[in-house]
Amino acid sequence: MYGERLKELREASQMSQAQLARNLGTNQQSISRYETEQIEPNIEMIIKICDFFKVSADYLLGRTEY
């Protein structure tokens, strides 16, 4: 679920994976793997993603719809 949400947030912001990676201090490959759920972001990265997109961790992780 977090992969879908991350991709939706990124695309809604009209950002490439590379652009998002730069903003989060990671690389494009990690963003791609998060979106396809090949790897899970650690707590620090979850916080960075949530802060960047101004969403809750519950939303990112699929626990709420808002």
N, CA, C and O atoms as a GROMACS GRO file, in nm:
protein
  264
    1MET      N    1   0.082  -0.120   0.000
    1MET     CA    2   0.000   0.000   0.000
    1MET      C    3   0.087   0.126   0.000
    1MET      O    4   0.055   0.223  -0.069
    2TYR      N    5   0.196   0.126   0.077
    2TYR     CA    6   0.280   0.246   0.084
    2TYR      C    7   0.339   0.280  -0.053
    2TYR      O    8   0.359   0.397  -0.084
    3GLY      N    9   0.367   0.179  -0.133
    3GLY     CA   10   0.423   0.202  -0.266
    3GLY      C   11   0.325   0.276  -0.356
    3GLY      O   12   0.362   0.371  -0.425
    4GLU      N   13   0.201   0.232  -0.355
    4GLU     CA   14   0.097   0.298  -0.434
    4GLU      C   15   0.078   0.442  -0.390
    4GLU      O   16   0.071   0.533  -0.472
    5ARG      N   17   0.071   0.460  -0.259
    5ARG     CA   18   0.050   0.595  -0.206
    5ARG      C   19   0.167   0.686  -0.241
    5ARG      O   20   0.147   0.802  -0.279
    6LEU      N   21   0.287   0.635  -0.228
    6LEU     CA   22   0.405   0.716  -0.260
    6LEU      C   23   0.402   0.757  -0.406
    6LEU      O   24   0.426   0.873  -0.439
    7LYS      N   25   0.372   0.664  -0.494
    7LYS     CA   26   0.367   0.694  -0.637
    7LYS      C   27   0.258   0.796  -0.666
    7LYS      O   28   0.279   0.889  -0.745
    8GLU      N   29   0.140   0.780  -0.605
    8GLU     CA   30   0.031   0.876  -0.624
    8GLU      C   31   0.071   1.016  -0.580
    8GLU      O   32   0.045   1.114  -0.650
    9LEU      N   33   0.134   1.026  -0.464
    9LEU     CA   34   0.177   1.156  -0.412
    9LEU      C   35   0.281   1.219  -0.504
    9LEU      O   36   0.275   1.338  -0.534
   10ARG      N   37   0.376   1.138  -0.548
   10ARG     CA   38   0.482   1.189  -0.638
   10ARG      C   39   0.423   1.237  -0.768
   10ARG      O   40   0.455   1.346  -0.815
   11GLU      N   41   0.336   1.155  -0.828
   11GLU     CA   42   0.278   1.194  -0.957
   11GLU      C   43   0.186   1.314  -0.944
   11GLU      O   44   0.182   1.398  -1.035
   12ALA      N   45   0.113   1.325  -0.835
   12ALA     CA   46   0.027   1.441  -0.812
   12ALA      C   47   0.108   1.569  -0.801
   12ALA      O   48   0.060   1.678  -0.833
   13SER      N   49   0.232   1.555  -0.756
   13SER     CA   50   0.323   1.669  -0.745
   13SER      C   51   0.403   1.690  -0.873
   13SER      O   52   0.488   1.779  -0.880
   14GLN      N   53   0.376   1.609  -0.974
   14GLN     CA   54   0.442   1.616  -1.104
   14GLN      C   55   0.593   1.610  -1.091
   14GLN      O   56   0.667   1.689  -1.150
   15MET      N   57   0.639   1.513  -1.012
   15MET     CA   58   0.782   1.495  -0.989
   15MET      C   59   0.826   1.361  -1.046
   15MET      O   60   0.750   1.264  -1.047
   16SER      N   61   0.949   1.358  -1.092
   16SER     CA   62   1.008   1.231  -1.132
   16SER      C   63   1.062   1.161  -1.009
   16SER      O   64   1.075   1.222  -0.902
   17GLN      N   65   1.094   1.034  -1.023
   17GLN     CA   66   1.155   0.962  -0.911
   17GLN      C   67   1.288   1.026  -0.874
   17GLN      O   68   1.322   1.036  -0.757
   18ALA      N   69   1.363   1.070  -0.975
   18ALA     CA   70   1.493   1.132  -0.949
   18ALA      C   71   1.478   1.263  -0.871
   18ALA      O   72   1.556   1.291  -0.780
   19GLN      N   73   1.378   1.343  -0.908
   19GLN     CA   74   1.355   1.469  -0.836
   19GLN      C   75   1.318   1.443  -0.691
   19GLN      O   76   1.370   1.508  -0.600
   20LEU      N   77   1.228   1.347  -0.670
   20LEU     CA   78   1.189   1.315  -0.533
   20LEU      C   79   1.308   1.263  -0.454
   20LEU      O   80   1.327   1.299  -0.338
   21ALA      N   81   1.387   1.179  -0.516
   21ALA     CA   82   1.505   1.124  -0.448
   21ALA      C   83   1.597   1.236  -0.401
   21ALA      O   84   1.646   1.233  -0.288
   22ARG      N   85   1.621   1.334  -0.486
   22ARG     CA   86   1.708   1.446  -0.447
   22ARG      C   87   1.650   1.520  -0.327
   22ARG      O   88   1.723   1.557  -0.235
   23ASN      N   89   1.519   1.542  -0.328
   23ASN     CA   90   1.454   1.613  -0.217
   23ASN      C   91   1.459   1.535  -0.087
   23ASN      O   92   1.459   1.594   0.021
   24LEU      N   93   1.462   1.402  -0.096
   24LEU     CA   94   1.463   1.319   0.024
   24LEU      C   95   1.602   1.272   0.064
   24LEU      O   96   1.619   1.206   0.166
   25GLY      N   97   1.702   1.307  -0.016
   25GLY     CA   98   1.839   1.269   0.018
   25GLY      C   99   1.869   1.122  -0.006
   25GLY      O  100   1.944   1.060   0.069
   26THR      N  101   1.809   1.067  -0.111
   26THR     CA  102   1.833   0.928  -0.146
   26THR      C  103   1.857   0.919  -0.295
   26THR      O  104   1.886   1.020  -0.359
   27ASN      N  105   1.844   0.800  -0.353
   27ASN     CA  106   1.865   0.787  -0.497
   27ASN      C  107   1.738   0.738  -0.565
   27ASN      O  108   1.645   0.688  -0.501
   28GLN      N  109   1.736   0.752  -0.698
   28GLN     CA  110   1.618   0.717  -0.777
   28GLN      C  111   1.584   0.569  -0.764
   28GLN      O  112   1.467   0.532  -0.762
   29GLN      N  113   1.685   0.486  -0.756
   29GLN     CA  114   1.662   0.342  -0.745
   29GLN      C  115   1.584   0.308  -0.617
   29GLN      O  116   1.496   0.221  -0.620
   30SER      N  117   1.617   0.375  -0.507
   30SER     CA  118   1.543   0.350  -0.383
   30SER      C  119   1.398   0.390  -0.396
   30SER      O  120   1.309   0.318  -0.350
   31ILE      N  121   1.371   0.505  -0.458
   31ILE     CA  122   1.233   0.549  -0.478
   31ILE      C  123   1.158   0.447  -0.562
   31ILE      O  124   1.044   0.411  -0.531
   32SER      N  125   1.220   0.400  -0.668
   32SER     CA  126   1.159   0.299  -0.753
   32SER      C  127   1.126   0.173  -0.673
   32SER      O  128   1.018   0.116  -0.687
   33ARG      N  129   1.219   0.130  -0.591
   33ARG     CA  130   1.197   0.009  -0.511
   33ARG      C  131   1.091   0.029  -0.403
   33ARG      O  132   1.017  -0.064  -0.371
   34TYR      N  133   1.083   0.150  -0.347
   34TYR     CA  134   0.975   0.179  -0.252
   34TYR      C  135   0.840   0.170  -0.323
   34TYR      O  136   0.746   0.108  -0.272
   35GLU      N  137   0.831   0.232  -0.441
   35GLU     CA  138   0.704   0.234  -0.513
   35GLU      C  139   0.659   0.095  -0.556
   35GLU      O  140   0.539   0.068  -0.560
   36THR      N  141   0.752   0.008  -0.587
   36THR     CA  142   0.715  -0.128  -0.626
   36THR      C  143   0.715  -0.223  -0.507
   36THR      O  144   0.690  -0.343  -0.522
   37GLU      N  145   0.743  -0.170  -0.390
   37GLU     CA  146   0.745  -0.244  -0.262
   37GLU      C  147   0.844  -0.359  -0.263
   37GLU      O  148   0.822  -0.463  -0.200
   38GLN      N  149   0.954  -0.339  -0.335
   38GLN     CA  150   1.063  -0.437  -0.330
   38GLN      C  151   1.142  -0.422  -0.202
   38GLN      O  152   1.198  -0.519  -0.150
   39ILE      N  153   1.146  -0.299  -0.150
   39ILE     CA  154   1.209  -0.272  -0.020
   39ILE      C  155   1.115  -0.180   0.058
   39ILE      O  156   1.032  -0.110   0.001
   40GLU      N  157   1.130  -0.182   0.190
   40GLU     CA  158   1.050  -0.096   0.276
   40GLU      C  159   1.136   0.020   0.324
   40GLU      O  160   1.251   0.002   0.361
   41PRO      N  161   1.078   0.141   0.322
   41PRO     CA  162   1.153   0.254   0.376
   41PRO      C  163   1.168   0.239   0.528
   41PRO      O  164   1.078   0.190   0.595
   42ASN      N  165   1.282   0.282   0.580
   42ASN     CA  166   1.299   0.278   0.724
   42ASN      C  167   1.220   0.393   0.788
   42ASN      O  168   1.166   0.478   0.718
   43ILE      N  169   1.214   0.395   0.918
   43ILE     CA  170   1.134   0.495   0.990
   43ILE      C  171   1.178   0.636   0.954
   43ILE      O  172   1.094   0.724   0.934
   44GLU      N  173   1.307   0.658   0.947
   44GLU     CA  174   1.358   0.792   0.912
   44GLU      C  175   1.307   0.835   0.775
   44GLU      O  176   1.267   0.950   0.758
   45MET      N  177   1.307   0.745   0.678
   45MET     CA  178   1.262   0.779   0.544
   45MET      C  179   1.110   0.798   0.541
   45MET      O  180   1.061   0.886   0.470
   46ILE      N  181   1.037   0.719   0.617
   46ILE     CA  182   0.892   0.738   0.625
   46ILE      C  183   0.861   0.878   0.676
   46ILE      O  184   0.772   0.946   0.623
   47ILE      N  185   0.933   0.922   0.777
   47ILE     CA  186   0.913   1.056   0.832
   47ILE      C  187   0.946   1.162   0.728
   47ILE      O  188   0.872   1.259   0.713
   48LYS      N  189   1.056   1.144   0.655
   48LYS     CA  190   1.094   1.240   0.550
   48LYS      C  191   0.986   1.249   0.442
   48LYS      O  192   0.949   1.358   0.399
   49ILE      N  193   0.936   1.133   0.400
   49ILE     CA  194   0.832   1.131   0.297
   49ILE      C  195   0.706   1.202   0.346
   49ILE      O  196   0.649   1.285   0.275
   50CYS      N  197   0.664   1.169   0.467
   50CYS     CA  198   0.544   1.230   0.524
   50CYS      C  199   0.560   1.381   0.540
   50CYS      O  200   0.469   1.457   0.508
   51ASP      N  201   0.674   1.423   0.589
   51ASP     CA  202   0.699   1.566   0.605
   51ASP      C  203   0.700   1.636   0.469
   51ASP      O  204   0.643   1.744   0.454
   52PHE      N  205   0.763   1.575   0.372
   52PHE     CA  206   0.774   1.636   0.240
   52PHE      C  207   0.637   1.655   0.176
   52PHE      O  208   0.607   1.761   0.121
   53PHE      N  209   0.553   1.552   0.182
   53PHE     CA  210   0.422   1.559   0.119
   53PHE      C  211   0.312   1.608   0.214
   53PHE      O  212   0.196   1.622   0.174
   54LYS      N  213   0.349   1.634   0.338
   54LYS     CA  214   0.254   1.684   0.439
   54LYS      C  215   0.135   1.588   0.456
   54LYS      O  216   0.018   1.628   0.453
   55VAL      N  217   0.168   1.461   0.474
   55VAL     CA  218   0.068   1.358   0.501
   55VAL      C  219   0.109   1.283   0.628
   55VAL      O  220   0.223   1.291   0.672
   56SER      N  221   0.015   1.210   0.684
   56SER     CA  222   0.045   1.131   0.804
   56SER      C  223   0.107   0.997   0.764
   56SER      O  224   0.090   0.951   0.651
   57ALA      N  225   0.177   0.938   0.856
   57ALA     CA  226   0.232   0.804   0.834
   57ALA      C  227   0.117   0.705   0.817
   57ALA      O  228   0.128   0.610   0.739
   58ASP      N  229   0.007   0.725   0.888
   58ASP     CA  230  -0.109   0.638   0.872
   58ASP      C  231  -0.159   0.641   0.728
   58ASP      O  232  -0.195   0.537   0.673
   59TYR      N  233  -0.162   0.758   0.667
   59TYR     CA  234  -0.205   0.767   0.529
   59TYR      C  235  -0.106   0.695   0.437
   59TYR      O  236  -0.146   0.613   0.354
   60LEU      N  237   0.020   0.724   0.452
   60LEU     CA  238   0.123   0.664   0.368
   60LEU      C  239   0.119   0.512   0.377
   60LEU      O  240   0.138   0.443   0.277
   61LEU      N  241   0.097   0.460   0.496
   61LEU     CA  242   0.099   0.316   0.518
   61LEU      C  243  -0.036   0.248   0.493
   61LEU      O  244  -0.049   0.127   0.511
   62GLY      N  245  -0.134   0.327   0.450
   62GLY     CA  246  -0.263   0.269   0.414
   62GLY      C  247  -0.357   0.244   0.529
   62GLY      O  248  -0.454   0.169   0.514
   63ARG      N  249  -0.331   0.305   0.643
   63ARG     CA  250  -0.418   0.284   0.759
   63ARG      C  251  -0.538   0.377   0.758
   63ARG      O  252  -0.639   0.348   0.823
   64THR      N  253  -0.529   0.490   0.686
   64THR     CA  254  -0.641   0.582   0.672
   64THR      C  255  -0.651   0.626   0.526
   64THR      O  256  -0.557   0.610   0.448
   65GLU      N  257  -0.765   0.680   0.492
   65GLU     CA  258  -0.788   0.727   0.356
   65GLU      C  259  -0.755   0.876   0.339
   65GLU      O  260  -0.760   0.928   0.228
   66TYR      N  261  -0.723   0.944   0.450
   66TYR     CA  262  -0.700   1.090   0.445
   66TYR      C  263  -0.562   1.125   0.492
   66TYR      O  264  -0.526   1.242   0.495
   0.00000   0.00000   0.00000
